[in-house]
Amino acid sequence: MPQINRPTPRRGTALVTFAGCACLCVAALAFAQVEAPTPIPSAPDLQACRDACQALGSRLMQALQTSLKQGGPTAAISVCRDQAPKIASEVSKEMVCTVRRTSLKTRNPKNAPDAWERGILETFQRRAAEGEDPASLECSEVVREGGAPVLRYMRGIAVGGPCLACHGPSPAPEVSAALRTAYPEDRATGYEKGSLRGAFSVRKPLPSKP
């Protein structure tokens, strides 16, 4: 068979070709690492967060009022310590999210705010000091956690009349003693009726969109 002689490419041409392929590979890798646009929360997603806050607040208040009638403020302390986490867990499962309470002045250290929550609470505090109703304060933002979009939502909690027995400026001696026993690091006293106690905080995963 006749031998076919192919021209040998010059070295410079090979280097140019290799460099071009390398640039294409780097560009493709950079494109692959760009995150998808963060989605905007829909009205139903926001309403689901509001519903979760409403459910947690209503069930917790019902449990507190029952305990106040049956055993007074000291009984209500045990509700906040033992029943509140269970109620929050139940609501979270039902609403397919994570809902809890947090504050700048925590009673239970487990409820301490994370960095995002602290920033929102400080904003709420300024707005409340300027005259806004604490219960009307809300904020939402879509963030990325592990590359996945998550809707974060907070709504203010105002101090109600029944709350003053344990959170007011001068709890009864027996209440103060019970608080010291249950919560040695308690910072959640000194509130007035209608002031900002803290906030409900919701974390709701969102579907990723291409």
LINPE-V559106 format. One record per pair of residues at least 6 apart in sequence whose C-alpha atoms are under 6 Angstrom apart, sorted by the first residue. I is the first residue (numbers start at 0). J is the second residue. If there is no record, write none. Layout:
BEGIN
I;J
I;J
END
This chain:
BEGIN
63;75
66;74
66;75
67;75
73;174
91;97
91;98
96;202
96;203
97;201
97;202
98;200
98;201
99;199
99;200
100;198
100;199
100;200
101;110
101;111
101;112
101;197
101;198
102;197
104;186
104;187
105;186
105;187
106;185
106;186
106;187
127;133
133;155
133;157
133;195
134;155
134;156
134;157
136;154
136;155
137;153
137;154
138;152
138;153
139;151
139;152
140;150
140;151
141;149
141;150
142;148
142;149
143;149
148;205
149;203
149;204
149;205
150;202
150;203
151;201
151;202
152;200
152;201
153;199
153;200
154;198
154;199
155;197
155;198
156;195
156;196
156;197
156;198
157;193
157;194
157;195
157;196
158;192
158;193
158;194
158;196
159;192
164;170
166;187
166;188
166;190
167;188
167;189
167;190
168;188
168;189
168;190
END
